Amino acid sequence: MAKNFTLEMLSKNIGQQIGQSNWFLIDQERVNAFAACTNDNQWIHTNKEKAALGPFGDTIVHGFLLLSLISYFNQEVYRLPPSIKMTINYGINRARFLRPVLVGSEIKDSIFIKKFTDKGGGKILLETEHNIRVKTDNNPVFVADMLRMLITL
């Protein structure tokens, strides 16, 4: 269940983990839908028979699918206060795909506050660190530092 945060709470939790998502299953149907949406139909993602003979022994999740799930994990882990009227993806300071994630894996995101910067004019830049791991391994398979602009006007 998502925790409610005030702006003050976010600003005072720099360097702290603010929560973890629930486990999230990435099945072949989701991977195929992402492949169709992005026109990235490489066999390592979509062809189970060919991938079984490939270097990973099965199909793997697109790295950019993992990246795109960060918005969902944000919503699952924390809620912004009502004073925030909207958020805008502002960028990525770092994204590293450390190991392939096999289709059928369950993943979890641990979210940390990295920076909280009042930019003035009703804008706050929030940088969060995301460490995604699979259920069978405690080490991250994907890490990213995401930037979101919080708008209060």
N, C-alpha and C positions, 0 to 999 in steps of 0.2 A: 504494500500500500504506500502510495506517495506521501512524503512528509511535506507539510506546509512550511515554507521559509519566508521570513521577512528579509528585506534588503540588508538590514543590520546583521542578521544571522549569516547571510552569505558573505558579507564583507569581513566578518570575524572568524570565518572558518577557512581562511587561506591555508593551504597545505593539508587540510583535513579531508578525510573521506566523509562524504555526506550520505552515502548509502550505496546499496547494491540492488540491481534489478533481480527479478525472478529468473529462473532458468527459462530459456527460450529455445525451442526446437527449430532448427532450420532443415526443412525437408526438401526433397527433390522438386516438389511442386512449386515451392517458393523460389528455388534457384532457377527453374525453367521460366517462371513468370518474369523474374529479374532479367534473365538472358533475353527474353522476347522484348521486354521494355527497352533495353539498352542496346539491342542488336549485338550482344556479346555471346555468341553461341558456340564458343570454343568447346571442343569435345571434352576437355578436362572438367567442365562444369555440367554438361548436358547429356553426354553419351555414356551411360553406365557400363555398357559392355566394353567399349573401347577403353574407358578409364580404368576398368578392372585390370587391364593389361599394362597400364601406364605406371608412371613413377610413384603414384600415391595409392594405388590399389583400389581406388573408388573415385567417384566424382568429388570435386572440392567446391566450396562456397566461393563466389566472387569476393574479392577483397572489398570492392566498392559496395557490395551488398552489406557487408559488415559495417562499413562506414555509414551507410544510409540508415542503419538501425539505431544509430546514436540518438537521433531525434526521438524515437520511440522510447528508448531507455531513459532519456531525460524526463519525459512525461511520467514514466512509471516510478521513478525514484523521488522526484521532488516537484513541488508546485510553487510557482512564483506568486507573490502577493497580488491582490487585485489592482494595486497601483501600476502594475506593468500591463499596459494595454496591448502590446504585441512584442514578439521577439523576431529577430531576423538573423539567419545564418550569416555570419560575418567573415568566416574563413577558417582555415586550419593552419596551426603553427607547426604541427608535426603529425605525421601518420606513418606508422610502420606495421607492415604485415609480416609478423615474425615467423609464423609457421602456417602451413595450409590447414584449413578446417574442413574435415570430411563432412559431406552432406549426411544428415541424420544426427549430427552432433547437437548437443544442448550447450548454449552459451550463456554467460552471465557478465554483466558490466558492473565494474566498481568505479564510482565517480568521485573525483576529488576536485575541490575548488583550487585553482592555480592563481588566478588574478581577478580582482574586482576593481574596475576603474570607472569613476564618475567622469564622463566626458563633457558634462554640462549640457544645457539645452534639453533636458529630459532624456538623455541617453546614458546608458551604463554598459560598459564592455565587460562581459563575463567570460572568463576562460576556464574551461573545465578539462580535466584530464580523465580519459577513459581507458580502463584496462579490461579488455575482454578476454575471458578464458573459457575453455571447454570443460565440461563436467569431469572428464577423465584426467585432467591435468591442472595443477594449481598455478602454473606459469602462464603469463599472458600470451595469447596468440596474435593479438592486435592491440596496439596502443595509439591513441590520438589525443592531441590537444586541440579542442574545438573552441571557436570564438562565436559568441552570440551577442548581438546588440539588443539590449532591453530598452524598450521605449515606454516612457511614462506619460507622454502627452497624448 
